[in-house]
Amino acid sequence: MKEYPAEFTVIFYYNLCVSFIAAIVGIITEPSLNAWKVRGIGLTSVLCSGLFVCCLNLSIHTWALRLKGPFYVAMFKPLSIAIAVAMGVVFLGDTLHLGR
């Protein structure tokens, strides 16, 4: 980020490349067009999660990378999984299984 400090441009190109690769892998693994039809609330949830979760998450991590450095981001990025689980339990009423 010191060489190219435009965070949103970096995030845009990162998301563009990831979307392109995911589309290729998705077409190879599921060639049936009927499986790709998403309508209603499913389409809304996919779009919202793509916009808010991916872009916002990457924006925050890139901003923290510029401010604090790579150690800070590497230290707290795995916590996003634990935070997502905790929010699912609190807000969505998911059951938490600790495993066995």
Biopython code that builds the backbone (N, CA, C, O; Angstrom):
import numpy as np
from Bio.PDB.StructureBuilder import StructureBuilder

atoms = [
    (1, "MET", "N", (0.817, -1.192, 0.000)),
    (1, "MET", "CA", (0.000, 0.000, 0.000)),
    (1, "MET", "C", (0.862, 1.258, 0.000)),
    (1, "MET", "O", (0.373, 2.346, -0.304)),
    (2, "LYS", "N", (2.133, 1.116, 0.337)),
    (2, "LYS", "CA", (3.012, 2.285, 0.286)),
    (2, "LYS", "C", (3.333, 2.669, -1.158)),
    (2, "LYS", "O", (3.501, 3.848, -1.470)),
    (3, "GLU", "N", (3.416, 1.667, -2.039)),
    (3, "GLU", "CA", (3.725, 1.954, -3.430)),
    (3, "GLU", "C", (2.509, 2.463, -4.194)),
    (3, "GLU", "O", (2.638, 3.328, -5.059)),
    (4, "TYR", "N", (1.328, 1.932, -3.879)),
    (4, "TYR", "CA", (0.101, 2.343, -4.570)),
    (4, "TYR", "C", (-0.989, 2.548, -3.520)),
    (4, "TYR", "O", (-1.712, 1.604, -3.200)),
    (5, "PRO", "N", (-1.123, 3.758, -2.979)),
    (5, "PRO", "CA", (-1.987, 3.988, -1.816)),
    (5, "PRO", "C", (-3.488, 4.114, -2.117)),
    (5, "PRO", "O", (-4.250, 4.431, -1.204)),
    (6, "ALA", "N", (-3.935, 3.884, -3.327)),
    (6, "ALA", "CA", (-5.363, 3.972, -3.647)),
    (6, "ALA", "C", (-6.037, 2.656, -3.250)),
    (6, "ALA", "O", (-6.078, 1.710, -4.037)),
    (7, "GLU", "N", (-6.569, 2.604, -2.015)),
    (7, "GLU", "CA", (-7.101, 1.363, -1.473)),
    (7, "GLU", "C", (-8.272, 0.832, -2.280)),
    (7, "GLU", "O", (-8.337, -0.364, -2.564)),
    (8, "PHE", "N", (-9.202, 1.710, -2.655)),
    (8, "PHE", "CA", (-10.404, 1.248, -3.335)),
    (8, "PHE", "C", (-10.111, 0.712, -4.732)),
    (8, "PHE", "O", (-10.817, -0.179, -5.204)),
    (9, "THR", "N", (-9.111, 1.223, -5.387)),
    (9, "THR", "CA", (-8.724, 0.698, -6.694)),
    (9, "THR", "C", (-8.123, -0.699, -6.550)),
    (9, "THR", "O", (-8.408, -1.591, -7.349)),
    (10, "VAL", "N", (-7.304, -0.879, -5.543)),
    (10, "VAL", "CA", (-6.720, -2.192, -5.280)),
    (10, "VAL", "C", (-7.822, -3.197, -4.943)),
    (10, "VAL", "O", (-7.803, -4.327, -5.432)),
    (11, "ILE", "N", (-8.768, -2.793, -4.118)),
    (11, "ILE", "CA", (-9.876, -3.670, -3.738)),
    (11, "ILE", "C", (-10.737, -3.997, -4.949)),
    (11, "ILE", "O", (-11.173, -5.138, -5.104)),
    (12, "PHE", "N", (-10.990, -3.012, -5.814)),
    (12, "PHE", "CA", (-11.784, -3.259, -7.014)),
    (12, "PHE", "C", (-11.130, -4.285, -7.905)),
    (12, "PHE", "O", (-11.798, -5.216, -8.356)),
    (13, "TYR", "N", (-9.841, -4.147, -8.175)),
    (13, "TYR", "CA", (-9.157, -5.105, -9.040)),
    (13, "TYR", "C", (-9.046, -6.483, -8.389)),
    (13, "TYR", "O", (-9.114, -7.503, -9.075)),
    (14, "TYR", "N", (-8.877, -6.513, -7.089)),
    (14, "TYR", "CA", (-8.846, -7.793, -6.373)),
    (14, "TYR", "C", (-10.185, -8.502, -6.515)),
    (14, "TYR", "O", (-10.226, -9.686, -6.852)),
    (15, "ASN", "N", (-11.285, -7.787, -6.260)),
    (15, "ASN", "CA", (-12.616, -8.385, -6.384)),
    (15, "ASN", "C", (-12.926, -8.792, -7.819)),
    (15, "ASN", "O", (-13.577, -9.813, -8.040)),
    (16, "LEU", "N", (-12.476, -8.017, -8.789)),
    (16, "LEU", "CA", (-12.691, -8.347, -10.186)),
    (16, "LEU", "C", (-11.987, -9.651, -10.556)),
    (16, "LEU", "O", (-12.573, -10.514, -11.209)),
    (17, "CYS", "N", (-10.736, -9.791, -10.139)),
    (17, "CYS", "CA", (-9.985, -11.023, -10.429)),
    (17, "CYS", "C", (-10.595, -12.230, -9.723)),
    (17, "CYS", "O", (-10.709, -13.302, -10.318)),
    (18, "VAL", "N", (-10.988, -12.065, -8.456)),
    (18, "VAL", "CA", (-11.587, -13.166, -7.712)),
    (18, "VAL", "C", (-12.925, -13.564, -8.332)),
    (18, "VAL", "O", (-13.234, -14.753, -8.417)),
    (19, "SER", "N", (-13.718, -12.589, -8.765)),
    (19, "SER", "CA", (-15.007, -12.895, -9.400)),
    (19, "SER", "C", (-14.811, -13.638, -10.706)),
    (19, "SER", "O", (-15.561, -14.565, -11.012)),
    (20, "PHE", "N", (-13.816, -13.247, -11.474)),
    (20, "PHE", "CA", (-13.533, -13.911, -12.740)),
    (20, "PHE", "C", (-13.109, -15.361, -12.518)),
    (20, "PHE", "O", (-13.589, -16.264, -13.203)),
    (21, "ILE", "N", (-12.221, -15.578, -11.573)),
    (21, "ILE", "CA", (-11.757, -16.934, -11.279)),
    (21, "ILE", "C", (-12.889, -17.778, -10.712)),
    (21, "ILE", "O", (-13.024, -18.947, -11.075)),
    (22, "ALA", "N", (-13.712, -17.206, -9.822)),
    (22, "ALA", "CA", (-14.836, -17.951, -9.246)),
    (22, "ALA", "C", (-15.866, -18.301, -10.316)),
    (22, "ALA", "O", (-16.462, -19.377, -10.260)),
    (23, "ALA", "N", (-16.086, -17.418, -11.286)),
    (23, "ALA", "CA", (-17.029, -17.709, -12.369)),
    (23, "ALA", "C", (-16.532, -18.871, -13.218)),
    (23, "ALA", "O", (-17.315, -19.740, -13.601)),
    (24, "ILE", "N", (-15.255, -18.892, -13.510)),
    (24, "ILE", "CA", (-14.686, -19.992, -14.308)),
    (24, "ILE", "C", (-14.805, -21.310, -13.553)),
    (24, "ILE", "O", (-15.231, -22.316, -14.121)),
    (25, "VAL", "N", (-14.431, -21.311, -12.279)),
    (25, "VAL", "CA", (-14.520, -22.538, -11.481)),
    (25, "VAL", "C", (-15.975, -22.978, -11.331)),
    (25, "VAL", "O", (-16.272, -24.171, -11.399)),
    (26, "GLY", "N", (-16.877, -22.026, -11.130)),
    (26, "GLY", "CA", (-18.294, -22.357, -10.998)),
    (26, "GLY", "C", (-18.880, -22.954, -12.258)),
    (26, "GLY", "O", (-19.659, -23.904, -12.188)),
    (27, "ILE", "N", (-18.518, -22.413, -13.411)),
    (27, "ILE", "CA", (-19.019, -22.954, -14.679)),
    (27, "ILE", "C", (-18.469, -24.350, -14.935)),
    (27, "ILE", "O", (-19.171, -25.204, -15.476)),
    (28, "ILE", "N", (-17.229, -24.587, -14.555)),
    (28, "ILE", "CA", (-16.638, -25.917, -14.747)),
    (28, "ILE", "C", (-17.277, -26.935, -13.798)),
    (28, "ILE", "O", (-17.573, -28.059, -14.205)),
    (29, "THR", "N", (-17.489, -26.552, -12.544)),
    (29, "THR", "CA", (-17.998, -27.516, -11.576)),
    (29, "THR", "C", (-19.508, -27.736, -11.666)),
    (29, "THR", "O", (-19.989, -28.812, -11.311)),
    (30, "GLU", "N", (-20.264, -26.740, -12.133)),
    (30, "GLU", "CA", (-21.718, -26.877, -12.262)),
    (30, "GLU", "C", (-22.160, -26.346, -13.612)),
    (30, "GLU", "O", (-22.531, -25.178, -13.720)),
    (31, "PRO", "N", (-22.128, -27.189, -14.658)),
    (31, "PRO", "CA", (-22.467, -26.714, -15.996)),
    (31, "PRO", "C", (-23.967, -26.547, -16.236)),
    (31, "PRO", "O", (-24.357, -25.931, -17.228)),
    (32, "SER", "N", (-24.818, -27.076, -15.357)),
    (32, "SER", "CA", (-26.260, -26.977, -15.538)),
    (32, "SER", "C", (-26.733, -25.547, -15.285)),
    (32, "SER", "O", (-26.459, -24.977, -14.229)),
    (33, "LEU", "N", (-27.438, -24.972, -16.251)),
    (33, "LEU", "CA", (-27.912, -23.591, -16.102)),
    (33, "LEU", "C", (-29.050, -23.472, -15.096)),
    (33, "LEU", "O", (-29.243, -22.399, -14.525)),
    (34, "ASN", "N", (-29.802, -24.533, -14.864)),
    (34, "ASN", "CA", (-30.894, -24.482, -13.898)),
    (34, "ASN", "C", (-30.392, -24.309, -12.464)),
    (34, "ASN", "O", (-31.093, -23.742, -11.627)),
    (35, "ALA", "N", (-29.209, -24.784, -12.184)),
    (35, "ALA", "CA", (-28.649, -24.640, -10.840)),
    (35, "ALA", "C", (-28.236, -23.202, -10.548)),
    (35, "ALA", "O", (-28.084, -22.836, -9.382)),
    (36, "TRP", "N", (-28.051, -22.377, -11.581)),
    (36, "TRP", "CA", (-27.585, -21.008, -11.405)),
    (36, "TRP", "C", (-28.724, -20.003, -11.256)),
    (36, "TRP", "O", (-28.468, -18.816, -11.055)),
    (37, "LYS", "N", (-29.967, -20.448, -11.349)),
    (37, "LYS", "CA", (-31.098, -19.529, -11.238)),
    (37, "LYS", "C", (-31.361, -19.187, -9.780)),
    (37, "LYS", "O", (-31.722, -20.054, -8.984)),
    (38, "VAL", "N", (-31.180, -17.936, -9.443)),
    (38, "VAL", "CA", (-31.429, -17.454, -8.093)),
    (38, "VAL", "C", (-32.390, -16.283, -8.207)),
    (38, "VAL", "O", (-32.143, -15.336, -8.953)),
    (39, "ARG", "N", (-33.487, -16.354, -7.464)),
    (39, "ARG", "CA", (-34.503, -15.304, -7.539)),
    (39, "ARG", "C", (-34.918, -14.875, -6.140)),
    (39, "ARG", "O", (-34.659, -15.566, -5.155)),
    (40, "GLY", "N", (-35.566, -13.720, -6.076)),
    (40, "GLY", "CA", (-36.176, -13.253, -4.839)),
    (40, "GLY", "C", (-35.173, -12.928, -3.753)),
    (40, "GLY", "O", (-34.183, -12.234, -3.984)),
    (41, "ILE", "N", (-35.446, -13.442, -2.566)),
    (41, "ILE", "CA", (-34.623, -13.130, -1.402)),
    (41, "ILE", "C", (-33.234, -13.756, -1.524)),
    (41, "ILE", "O", (-32.270, -13.234, -0.964)),
    (42, "GLY", "N", (-33.124, -14.865, -2.247)),
    (42, "GLY", "CA", (-31.813, -15.477, -2.456)),
    (42, "GLY", "C", (-30.887, -14.578, -3.251)),
    (42, "GLY", "O", (-29.704, -14.458, -2.933)),
    (43, "LEU", "N", (-31.430, -13.939, -4.297)),
    (43, "LEU", "CA", (-30.634, -13.009, -5.091)),
    (43, "LEU", "C", (-30.248, -11.785, -4.269)),
    (43, "LEU", "O", (-29.122, -11.296, -4.357)),
    (44, "THR", "N", (-31.183, -11.304, -3.481)),
    (44, "THR", "CA", (-30.902, -10.150, -2.624)),
    (44, "THR", "C", (-29.814, -10.471, -1.612)),
    (44, "THR", "O", (-28.926, -9.650, -1.382)),
    (45, "SER", "N", (-29.866, -11.637, -1.011)),
    (45, "SER", "CA", (-28.856, -12.003, -0.020)),
    (45, "SER", "C", (-27.484, -12.188, -0.655)),
    (45, "SER", "O", (-26.468, -11.830, -0.058)),
    (46, "VAL", "N", (-27.449, -12.743, -1.861)),
    (46, "VAL", "CA", (-26.165, -12.911, -2.546)),
    (46, "VAL", "C", (-25.558, -11.551, -2.880)),
    (46, "VAL", "O", (-24.364, -11.338, -2.666)),
    (47, "LEU", "N", (-26.359, -10.642, -3.396)),
    (47, "LEU", "CA", (-25.852, -9.312, -3.749)),
    (47, "LEU", "C", (-25.412, -8.523, -2.515)),
    (47, "LEU", "O", (-24.359, -7.886, -2.523)),
    (48, "CYS", "N", (-26.216, -8.566, -1.463)),
    (48, "CYS", "CA", (-25.852, -7.834, -0.241)),
    (48, "CYS", "C", (-24.595, -8.398, 0.395)),
    (48, "CYS", "O", (-23.736, -7.640, 0.844)),
    (49, "SER", "N", (-24.475, -9.714, 0.441)),
    (49, "SER", "CA", (-23.271, -10.294, 1.028)),
    (49, "SER", "C", (-22.053, -10.001, 0.171)),
    (49, "SER", "O", (-20.959, -9.794, 0.695)),
    (50, "GLY", "N", (-22.232, -9.981, -1.135)),
    (50, "GLY", "CA", (-21.112, -9.649, -2.004)),
    (50, "GLY", "C", (-20.670, -8.207, -1.842)),
    (50, "GLY", "O", (-19.474, -7.918, -1.793)),
    (51, "LEU", "N", (-21.628, -7.308, -1.759)),
    (51, "LEU", "CA", (-21.283, -5.894, -1.639)),
    (51, "LEU", "C", (-20.776, -5.536, -0.255)),
    (51, "LEU", "O", (-19.707, -4.941, -0.112)),
    (52, "PHE", "N", (-21.540, -5.896, 0.760)),
    (52, "PHE", "CA", (-21.204, -5.442, 2.097)),
    (52, "PHE", "C", (-20.102, -6.251, 2.745)),
    (52, "PHE", "O", (-19.152, -5.693, 3.294)),
    (53, "VAL", "N", (-20.227, -7.544, 2.685)),
    (53, "VAL", "CA", (-19.255, -8.380, 3.387)),
    (53, "VAL", "C", (-17.894, -8.323, 2.723)),
    (53, "VAL", "O", (-16.888, -8.049, 3.379)),
    (54, "CYS", "N", (-17.859, -8.576, 1.447)),
    (54, "CYS", "CA", (-16.581, -8.645, 0.754)),
    (54, "CYS", "C", (-15.921, -7.271, 0.648)),
    (54, "CYS", "O", (-14.768, -7.096, 1.045)),
    (55, "CYS", "N", (-16.646, -6.318, 0.122)),
    (55, "CYS", "CA", (-16.052, -4.993, -0.101)),
    (55, "CYS", "C", (-15.749, -4.270, 1.204)),
    (55, "CYS", "O", (-14.679, -3.680, 1.351)),
    (56, "LEU", "N", (-16.670, -4.312, 2.142)),
    (56, "LEU", "CA", (-16.451, -3.626, 3.409)),
    (56, "LEU", "C", (-15.331, -4.287, 4.196)),
    (56, "LEU", "O", (-14.493, -3.606, 4.787)),
    (57, "ASN", "N", (-15.317, -5.608, 4.205)),
    (57, "ASN", "CA", (-14.274, -6.339, 4.914)),
    (57, "ASN", "C", (-12.901, -6.040, 4.318)),
    (57, "ASN", "O", (-11.948, -5.776, 5.051)),
    (58, "LEU", "N", (-12.802, -6.079, 3.005)),
    (58, "LEU", "CA", (-11.514, -5.782, 2.377)),
    (58, "LEU", "C", (-11.117, -4.323, 2.566)),
    (58, "LEU", "O", (-9.934, -4.026, 2.730)),
    (59, "SER", "N", (-12.070, -3.421, 2.546)),
    (59, "SER", "CA", (-11.759, -2.009, 2.762)),
    (59, "SER", "C", (-11.190, -1.783, 4.155)),
    (59, "SER", "O", (-10.214, -1.052, 4.320)),
    (60, "ILE", "N", (-11.791, -2.401, 5.141)),
    (60, "ILE", "CA", (-11.307, -2.238, 6.516)),
    (60, "ILE", "C", (-9.923, -2.857, 6.684)),
    (60, "ILE", "O", (-9.052, -2.274, 7.331)),
    (61, "HIS", "N", (-9.721, -4.042, 6.100)),
    (61, "HIS", "CA", (-8.404, -4.672, 6.226)),
    (61, "HIS", "C", (-7.328, -3.891, 5.476)),
    (61, "HIS", "O", (-6.192, -3.808, 5.942)),
    (62, "THR", "N", (-7.664, -3.325, 4.336)),
    (62, "THR", "CA", (-6.687, -2.544, 3.586)),
    (62, "THR", "C", (-6.360, -1.248, 4.309)),
    (62, "THR", "O", (-5.208, -0.814, 4.330)),
    (63, "TRP", "N", (-7.365, -0.636, 4.895)),
    (63, "TRP", "CA", (-7.149, 0.593, 5.671)),
    (63, "TRP", "C", (-6.264, 0.301, 6.886)),
    (63, "TRP", "O", (-5.357, 1.074, 7.194)),
    (64, "ALA", "N", (-6.528, -0.820, 7.578)),
    (64, "ALA", "CA", (-5.706, -1.198, 8.719)),
    (64, "ALA", "C", (-4.292, -1.548, 8.281)),
    (64, "ALA", "O", (-3.334, -1.301, 9.013)),
    (65, "LEU", "N", (-4.159, -2.118, 7.101)),
    (65, "LEU", "CA", (-2.830, -2.433, 6.577)),
    (65, "LEU", "C", (-2.020, -1.168, 6.364)),
    (65, "LEU", "O", (-0.827, -1.130, 6.663)),
    (66, "ARG", "N", (-2.671, -0.127, 5.845)),
    (66, "ARG", "CA", (-1.966, 1.133, 5.617)),
    (66, "ARG", "C", (-1.599, 1.806, 6.939)),
    (66, "ARG", "O", (-0.519, 2.385, 7.062)),
    (67, "LEU", "N", (-2.496, 1.731, 7.929)),
    (67, "LEU", "CA", (-2.241, 2.414, 9.198)),
    (67, "LEU", "C", (-1.267, 1.669, 10.100)),
    (67, "LEU", "O", (-0.328, 2.264, 10.630)),
    (68, "LYS", "N", (-1.485, 0.373, 10.277)),
    (68, "LYS", "CA", (-0.738, -0.380, 11.284)),
    (68, "LYS", "C", (0.295, -1.347, 10.725)),
    (68, "LYS", "O", (1.250, -1.699, 11.417)),
    (69, "GLY", "N", (0.115, -1.780, 9.486)),
    (69, "GLY", "CA", (1.072, -2.715, 8.907)),
    (69, "GLY", "C", (0.510, -4.114, 8.790)),
    (69, "GLY", "O", (-0.604, -4.380, 9.242)),
    (70, "PRO", "N", (1.276, -5.015, 8.183)),
    (70, "PRO", "CA", (0.767, -6.359, 7.893)),
    (70, "PRO", "C", (0.578, -7.233, 9.130)),
    (70, "PRO", "O", (-0.265, -8.131, 9.116)),
    (71, "PHE", "N", (1.327, -6.999, 10.183)),
    (71, "PHE", "CA", (1.187, -7.832, 11.374)),
    (71, "PHE", "C", (-0.185, -7.649, 12.014)),
    (71, "PHE", "O", (-0.789, -8.622, 12.468)),
    (72, "TYR", "N", (-0.676, -6.433, 12.056)),
    (72, "TYR", "CA", (-1.978, -6.127, 12.653)),
    (72, "TYR", "C", (-3.093, -6.827, 11.891)),
    (72, "TYR", "O", (-3.985, -7.414, 12.504)),
    (73, "VAL", "N", (-3.055, -6.774, 10.578)),
    (73, "VAL", "CA", (-4.097, -7.406, 9.761)),
    (73, "VAL", "C", (-4.024, -8.923, 9.890)),
    (73, "VAL", "O", (-5.057, -9.578, 10.034)),
    (74, "ALA", "N", (-2.833, -9.485, 9.843)),
    (74, "ALA", "CA", (-2.681, -10.932, 9.953)),
    (74, "ALA", "C", (-3.105, -11.438, 11.326)),
    (74, "ALA", "O", (-3.533, -12.584, 11.466)),
    (75, "MET", "N", (-2.988, -10.588, 12.332)),
    (75, "MET", "CA", (-3.352, -10.987, 13.679)),
    (75, "MET", "C", (-4.870, -11.000, 13.867)),
    (75, "MET", "O", (-5.397, -11.879, 14.549)),
    (76, "PHE", "N", (-5.581, -10.034, 13.271)),
    (76, "PHE", "CA", (-7.012, -9.917, 13.522)),
    (76, "PHE", "C", (-7.900, -10.477, 12.419)),
    (76, "PHE", "O", (-9.101, -10.629, 12.638)),
    (77, "LYS", "N", (-7.371, -10.787, 11.260)),
    (77, "LYS", "CA", (-8.205, -11.311, 10.176)),
    (77, "LYS", "C", (-8.844, -12.654, 10.524)),
    (77, "LYS", "O", (-10.010, -12.851, 10.185)),
    (78, "PRO", "N", (-8.155, -13.588, 11.178)),
    (78, "PRO", "CA", (-8.824, -14.841, 11.553)),
    (78, "PRO", "C", (-9.964, -14.645, 12.551)),
    (78, "PRO", "O", (-10.835, -15.508, 12.660)),
    (79, "LEU", "N", (-9.975, -13.544, 13.269)),
    (79, "LEU", "CA", (-11.053, -13.293, 14.219)),
    (79, "LEU", "C", (-12.385, -13.027, 13.528)),
    (79, "LEU", "O", (-13.431, -13.099, 14.172)),
    (80, "SER", "N", (-12.371, -12.721, 12.233)),
    (80, "SER", "CA", (-13.622, -12.462, 11.536)),
    (80, "SER", "C", (-14.505, -13.701, 11.511)),
    (80, "SER", "O", (-15.730, -13.576, 11.490)),
    (81, "ILE", "N", (-13.921, -14.885, 11.513)),
    (81, "ILE", "CA", (-14.708, -16.119, 11.558)),
    (81, "ILE", "C", (-15.405, -16.245, 12.909)),
    (81, "ILE", "O", (-16.591, -16.566, 12.970)),
    (82, "ALA", "N", (-14.680, -15.997, 13.975)),
    (82, "ALA", "CA", (-15.278, -16.073, 15.310)),
    (82, "ALA", "C", (-16.345, -14.998, 15.503)),
    (82, "ALA", "O", (-17.370, -15.253, 16.136)),
    (83, "ILE", "N", (-16.118, -13.818, 14.974)),
    (83, "ILE", "CA", (-17.102, -12.742, 15.072)),
    (83, "ILE", "C", (-18.358, -13.097, 14.288)),
    (83, "ILE", "O", (-19.466, -12.836, 14.754)),
    (84, "ALA", "N", (-18.204, -13.690, 13.104)),
    (84, "ALA", "CA", (-19.358, -14.097, 12.306)),
    (84, "ALA", "C", (-20.166, -15.178, 13.017)),
    (84, "ALA", "O", (-21.396, -15.155, 12.975)),
    (85, "VAL", "N", (-19.496, -16.115, 13.663)),
    (85, "VAL", "CA", (-20.203, -17.160, 14.407)),
    (85, "VAL", "C", (-20.957, -16.550, 15.580)),
    (85, "VAL", "O", (-22.116, -16.889, 15.820)),
    (86, "ALA", "N", (-20.305, -15.652, 16.311)),
    (86, "ALA", "CA", (-20.958, -15.019, 17.463)),
    (86, "ALA", "C", (-22.162, -14.190, 17.036)),
    (86, "ALA", "O", (-23.197, -14.210, 17.701)),
    (87, "MET", "N", (-22.034, -13.464, 15.935)),
    (87, "MET", "CA", (-23.167, -12.673, 15.457)),
    (87, "MET", "C", (-24.297, -13.566, 14.958)),
    (87, "MET", "O", (-25.467, -13.216, 15.113)),
    (88, "GLY", "N", (-23.976, -14.704, 14.366)),
    (88, "GLY", "CA", (-24.997, -15.652, 13.948)),
    (88, "GLY", "C", (-25.762, -16.216, 15.126)),
    (88, "GLY", "O", (-26.977, -16.401, 15.051)),
    (89, "VAL", "N", (-25.066, -16.490, 16.209)),
    (89, "VAL", "CA", (-25.721, -17.003, 17.407)),
    (89, "VAL", "C", (-26.598, -15.929, 18.033)),
    (89, "VAL", "O", (-27.733, -16.207, 18.418)),
    (90, "VAL", "N", (-26.090, -14.712, 18.139)),
    (90, "VAL", "CA", (-26.823, -13.641, 18.814)),
    (90, "VAL", "C", (-27.993, -13.141, 17.973)),
    (90, "VAL", "O", (-29.114, -13.054, 18.473)),
    (91, "PHE", "N", (-27.752, -12.812, 16.710)),
    (91, "PHE", "CA", (-28.777, -12.156, 15.906)),
    (91, "PHE", "C", (-29.681, -13.114, 15.135)),
    (91, "PHE", "O", (-30.855, -12.811, 14.924)),
    (92, "LEU", "N", (-29.161, -14.256, 14.714)),
    (92, "LEU", "CA", (-29.945, -15.178, 13.898)),
    (92, "LEU", "C", (-30.470, -16.378, 14.678)),
    (92, "LEU", "O", (-31.278, -17.150, 14.163)),
    (93, "GLY", "N", (-30.016, -16.536, 15.914)),
    (93, "GLY", "CA", (-30.479, -17.661, 16.732)),
    (93, "GLY", "C", (-29.887, -18.979, 16.315)),
    (93, "GLY", "O", (-30.488, -20.021, 16.575)),
    (94, "ASP", "N", (-28.728, -18.982, 15.675)),
    (94, "ASP", "CA", (-28.066, -20.226, 15.284)),
    (94, "ASP", "C", (-27.638, -20.994, 16.541)),
    (94, "ASP", "O", (-27.363, -20.404, 17.586)),
    (95, "THR", "N", (-27.592, -22.306, 16.412)),
    (95, "THR", "CA", (-27.096, -23.104, 17.521)),
    (95, "THR", "C", (-25.589, -23.263, 17.357)),
    (95, "THR", "O", (-25.082, -23.447, 16.250)),
    (96, "LEU", "N", (-24.905, -23.190, 18.452)),
    (96, "LEU", "CA", (-23.450, -23.278, 18.450)),
    (96, "LEU", "C", (-23.038, -24.684, 18.879)),
    (96, "LEU", "O", (-23.341, -25.124, 19.989)),
    (97, "HIS", "N", (-22.348, -25.376, 17.986)),
    (97, "HIS", "CA", (-21.845, -26.714, 18.281)),
    (97, "HIS", "C", (-20.332, -26.620, 18.431)),
    (97, "HIS", "O", (-19.639, -26.136, 17.536)),
    (98, "LEU", "N", (-19.834, -27.079, 19.553)),
    (98, "LEU", "CA", (-18.412, -27.003, 19.797)),
    (98, "LEU", "C", (-17.665, -28.172, 19.193)),
    (98, "LEU", "O", (-16.434, -28.174, 19.180)),
    (99, "GLY", "N", (-18.367, -29.148, 18.701)),
    (99, "GLY", "CA", (-17.710, -30.290, 18.071)),
    (99, "GLY", "C", (-17.492, -31.432, 19.035)),
    (99, "GLY", "O", (-17.801, -31.353, 20.224)),
    (100, "ARG", "N", (-16.950, -32.490, 18.479)),
    (100, "ARG", "CA", (-16.657, -33.650, 19.317)),
    (100, "ARG", "C", (-15.577, -34.465, 18.689)),
    (100, "ARG", "O", (-15.179, -35.491, 19.239)),
]
sb = StructureBuilder()
sb.init_structure("model")
sb.init_model(0)
sb.init_chain("A")
sb.init_seg("    ")
for serial, (resi, resn, name, xyz) in enumerate(atoms, 1):
    if name == "N":
        sb.init_residue(resn, " ", resi, " ")
    sb.init_atom(name, np.array(xyz, "f"), 0.0, 1.0, " ", f" {name:<3s}", serial, name[0])
structure = sb.get_structure()
